[in-house]
Amino acid sequence: MNTPSNLQYTKNDEWFDSTTGAMGLTDYAQSQLSDIVFVELLVEVGDTVAAGDPIASVESAKASAETYAAAAGTIAEINEALADTPEVLNSDPYGEGWMVKVEGGEPSDVMDAAAYEKFCEEREQ
């Protein structure tokens, strides 16, 4: 499981980069979903979101899931490329697979990488 130490994580398997305001789906989540075939972003630039608000709907060969905002703020940018290349969430969830970027991002109820890894391990048991 890839869990970059510079990011923050939620119990719903989203990540947040407080430096850039980017957020998305974790490597753990994409591995559980398997081959991602569709991504629909549910927010637009200028929208205000609270931590926990739905930001995207993701479908895979196995299941569908909503992705939630890991931080509150104003949507500054959305990754429109995901509509055409949803599989990037499988290959690069922390890079090209970012979903949205927020300004004024205030995370809520997040964990550091070590705590998130422990959380994921406990769920596997």
C-alpha positions in Angstrom: 0.0 0.0 0.0 1.4 3.4 -1.0 0.8 6.0 1.7 2.9 9.2 1.1 3.9 10.7 4.5 3.3 14.3 3.4 -0.5 13.7 3.0 -3.4 13.5 5.4 -6.0 10.7 5.2 -9.7 10.2 6.2 -11.5 7.1 7.4 -13.4 7.2 4.1 -10.2 6.6 2.2 -9.6 10.1 0.8 -6.3 12.0 0.9 -5.5 15.7 1.3 -2.4 17.7 0.5 -2.4 20.8 2.7 0.4 22.3 0.6 -1.5 22.3 -2.8 -5.1 21.8 -1.6 -5.4 18.7 -3.8 -7.5 15.7 -2.7 -8.5 12.4 -4.1 -9.0 8.7 -3.5 -6.3 6.7 -1.7 -4.2 3.9 -3.1 -5.9 1.5 -0.6 -9.4 2.5 -1.9 -8.5 2.1 -5.5 -7.0 -1.3 -4.8 -10.2 -2.3 -3.1 -12.4 -1.1 -6.0 -10.1 -2.7 -8.6 -10.3 -1.5 -12.2 -11.8 2.0 -12.2 -13.8 2.6 -15.3 -15.8 5.8 -14.6 -15.4 9.0 -12.6 -17.9 11.7 -12.3 -16.9 14.9 -10.4 -19.9 16.2 -8.5 -18.5 19.7 -7.9 -17.5 22.7 -10.0 -14.9 25.5 -9.7 -16.2 28.1 -7.3 -18.3 25.6 -5.2 -17.9 25.7 -1.5 -17.5 22.3 0.2 -17.5 21.1 3.8 -15.3 18.2 4.9 -17.4 15.1 4.2 -19.4 16.5 1.3 -19.5 14.3 -1.8 -17.0 15.4 -4.5 -17.0 12.5 -6.9 -18.7 9.2 -7.9 -16.3 6.4 -8.9 -17.3 3.2 -10.6 -15.2 0.1 -11.1 -15.7 -3.4 -12.5 -16.5 -4.5 -8.9 -18.4 -1.6 -7.3 -19.3 2.1 -7.1 -18.4 4.5 -4.4 -18.6 8.1 -3.5 -15.5 10.1 -2.7 -15.9 12.8 -0.1 -14.0 16.1 0.6 -11.2 15.6 3.1 -11.2 19.3 3.7 -13.5 22.3 3.7 -12.8 25.1 1.2 -13.7 26.6 -2.2 -13.1 24.4 -5.2 -10.2 26.1 -7.1 -9.6 23.4 -9.7 -11.1 20.1 -10.9 -9.3 17.3 -12.7 -11.3 17.2 -15.9 -9.0 14.6 -17.4 -10.5 11.9 -15.1 -13.6 11.8 -17.3 -11.5 10.5 -20.2 -8.9 8.6 -18.3 -10.5 7.2 -15.1 -8.0 4.4 -14.9 -5.3 6.9 -13.8 -6.8 6.5 -10.3 -5.5 3.0 -10.4 -2.0 3.8 -11.7 -1.3 7.2 -10.0 -3.9 8.0 -7.3 -1.6 10.6 -5.6 -0.3 12.3 -8.8 -2.3 12.5 -12.0 -5.3 11.0 -10.1 -6.0 14.0 -7.9 -9.7 14.9 -8.1 -10.1 18.5 -6.9 -8.1 21.3 -5.4 -9.5 23.6 -2.7 -8.4 27.0 -1.5 -8.5 27.6 2.2 -8.6 23.9 2.8 -9.3 23.1 6.4 -9.1 19.3 7.0 -11.4 17.7 9.4 -10.9 14.4 11.2 -7.8 13.4 9.3 -4.9 11.0 10.1 -1.2 11.0 9.2 0.2 8.3 7.0 1.2 6.0 9.9 -2.2 6.2 11.6 -4.0 5.6 8.2 -1.9 2.5 7.5 -2.7 1.1 10.9 -6.4 1.9 10.3 -6.4 0.0 7.0 -4.5 -3.0 8.5 -7.1 -3.2 11.3 -10.0 -3.3 8.7 -8.3 -6.2 7.0 -8.5 -8.4 10.0 
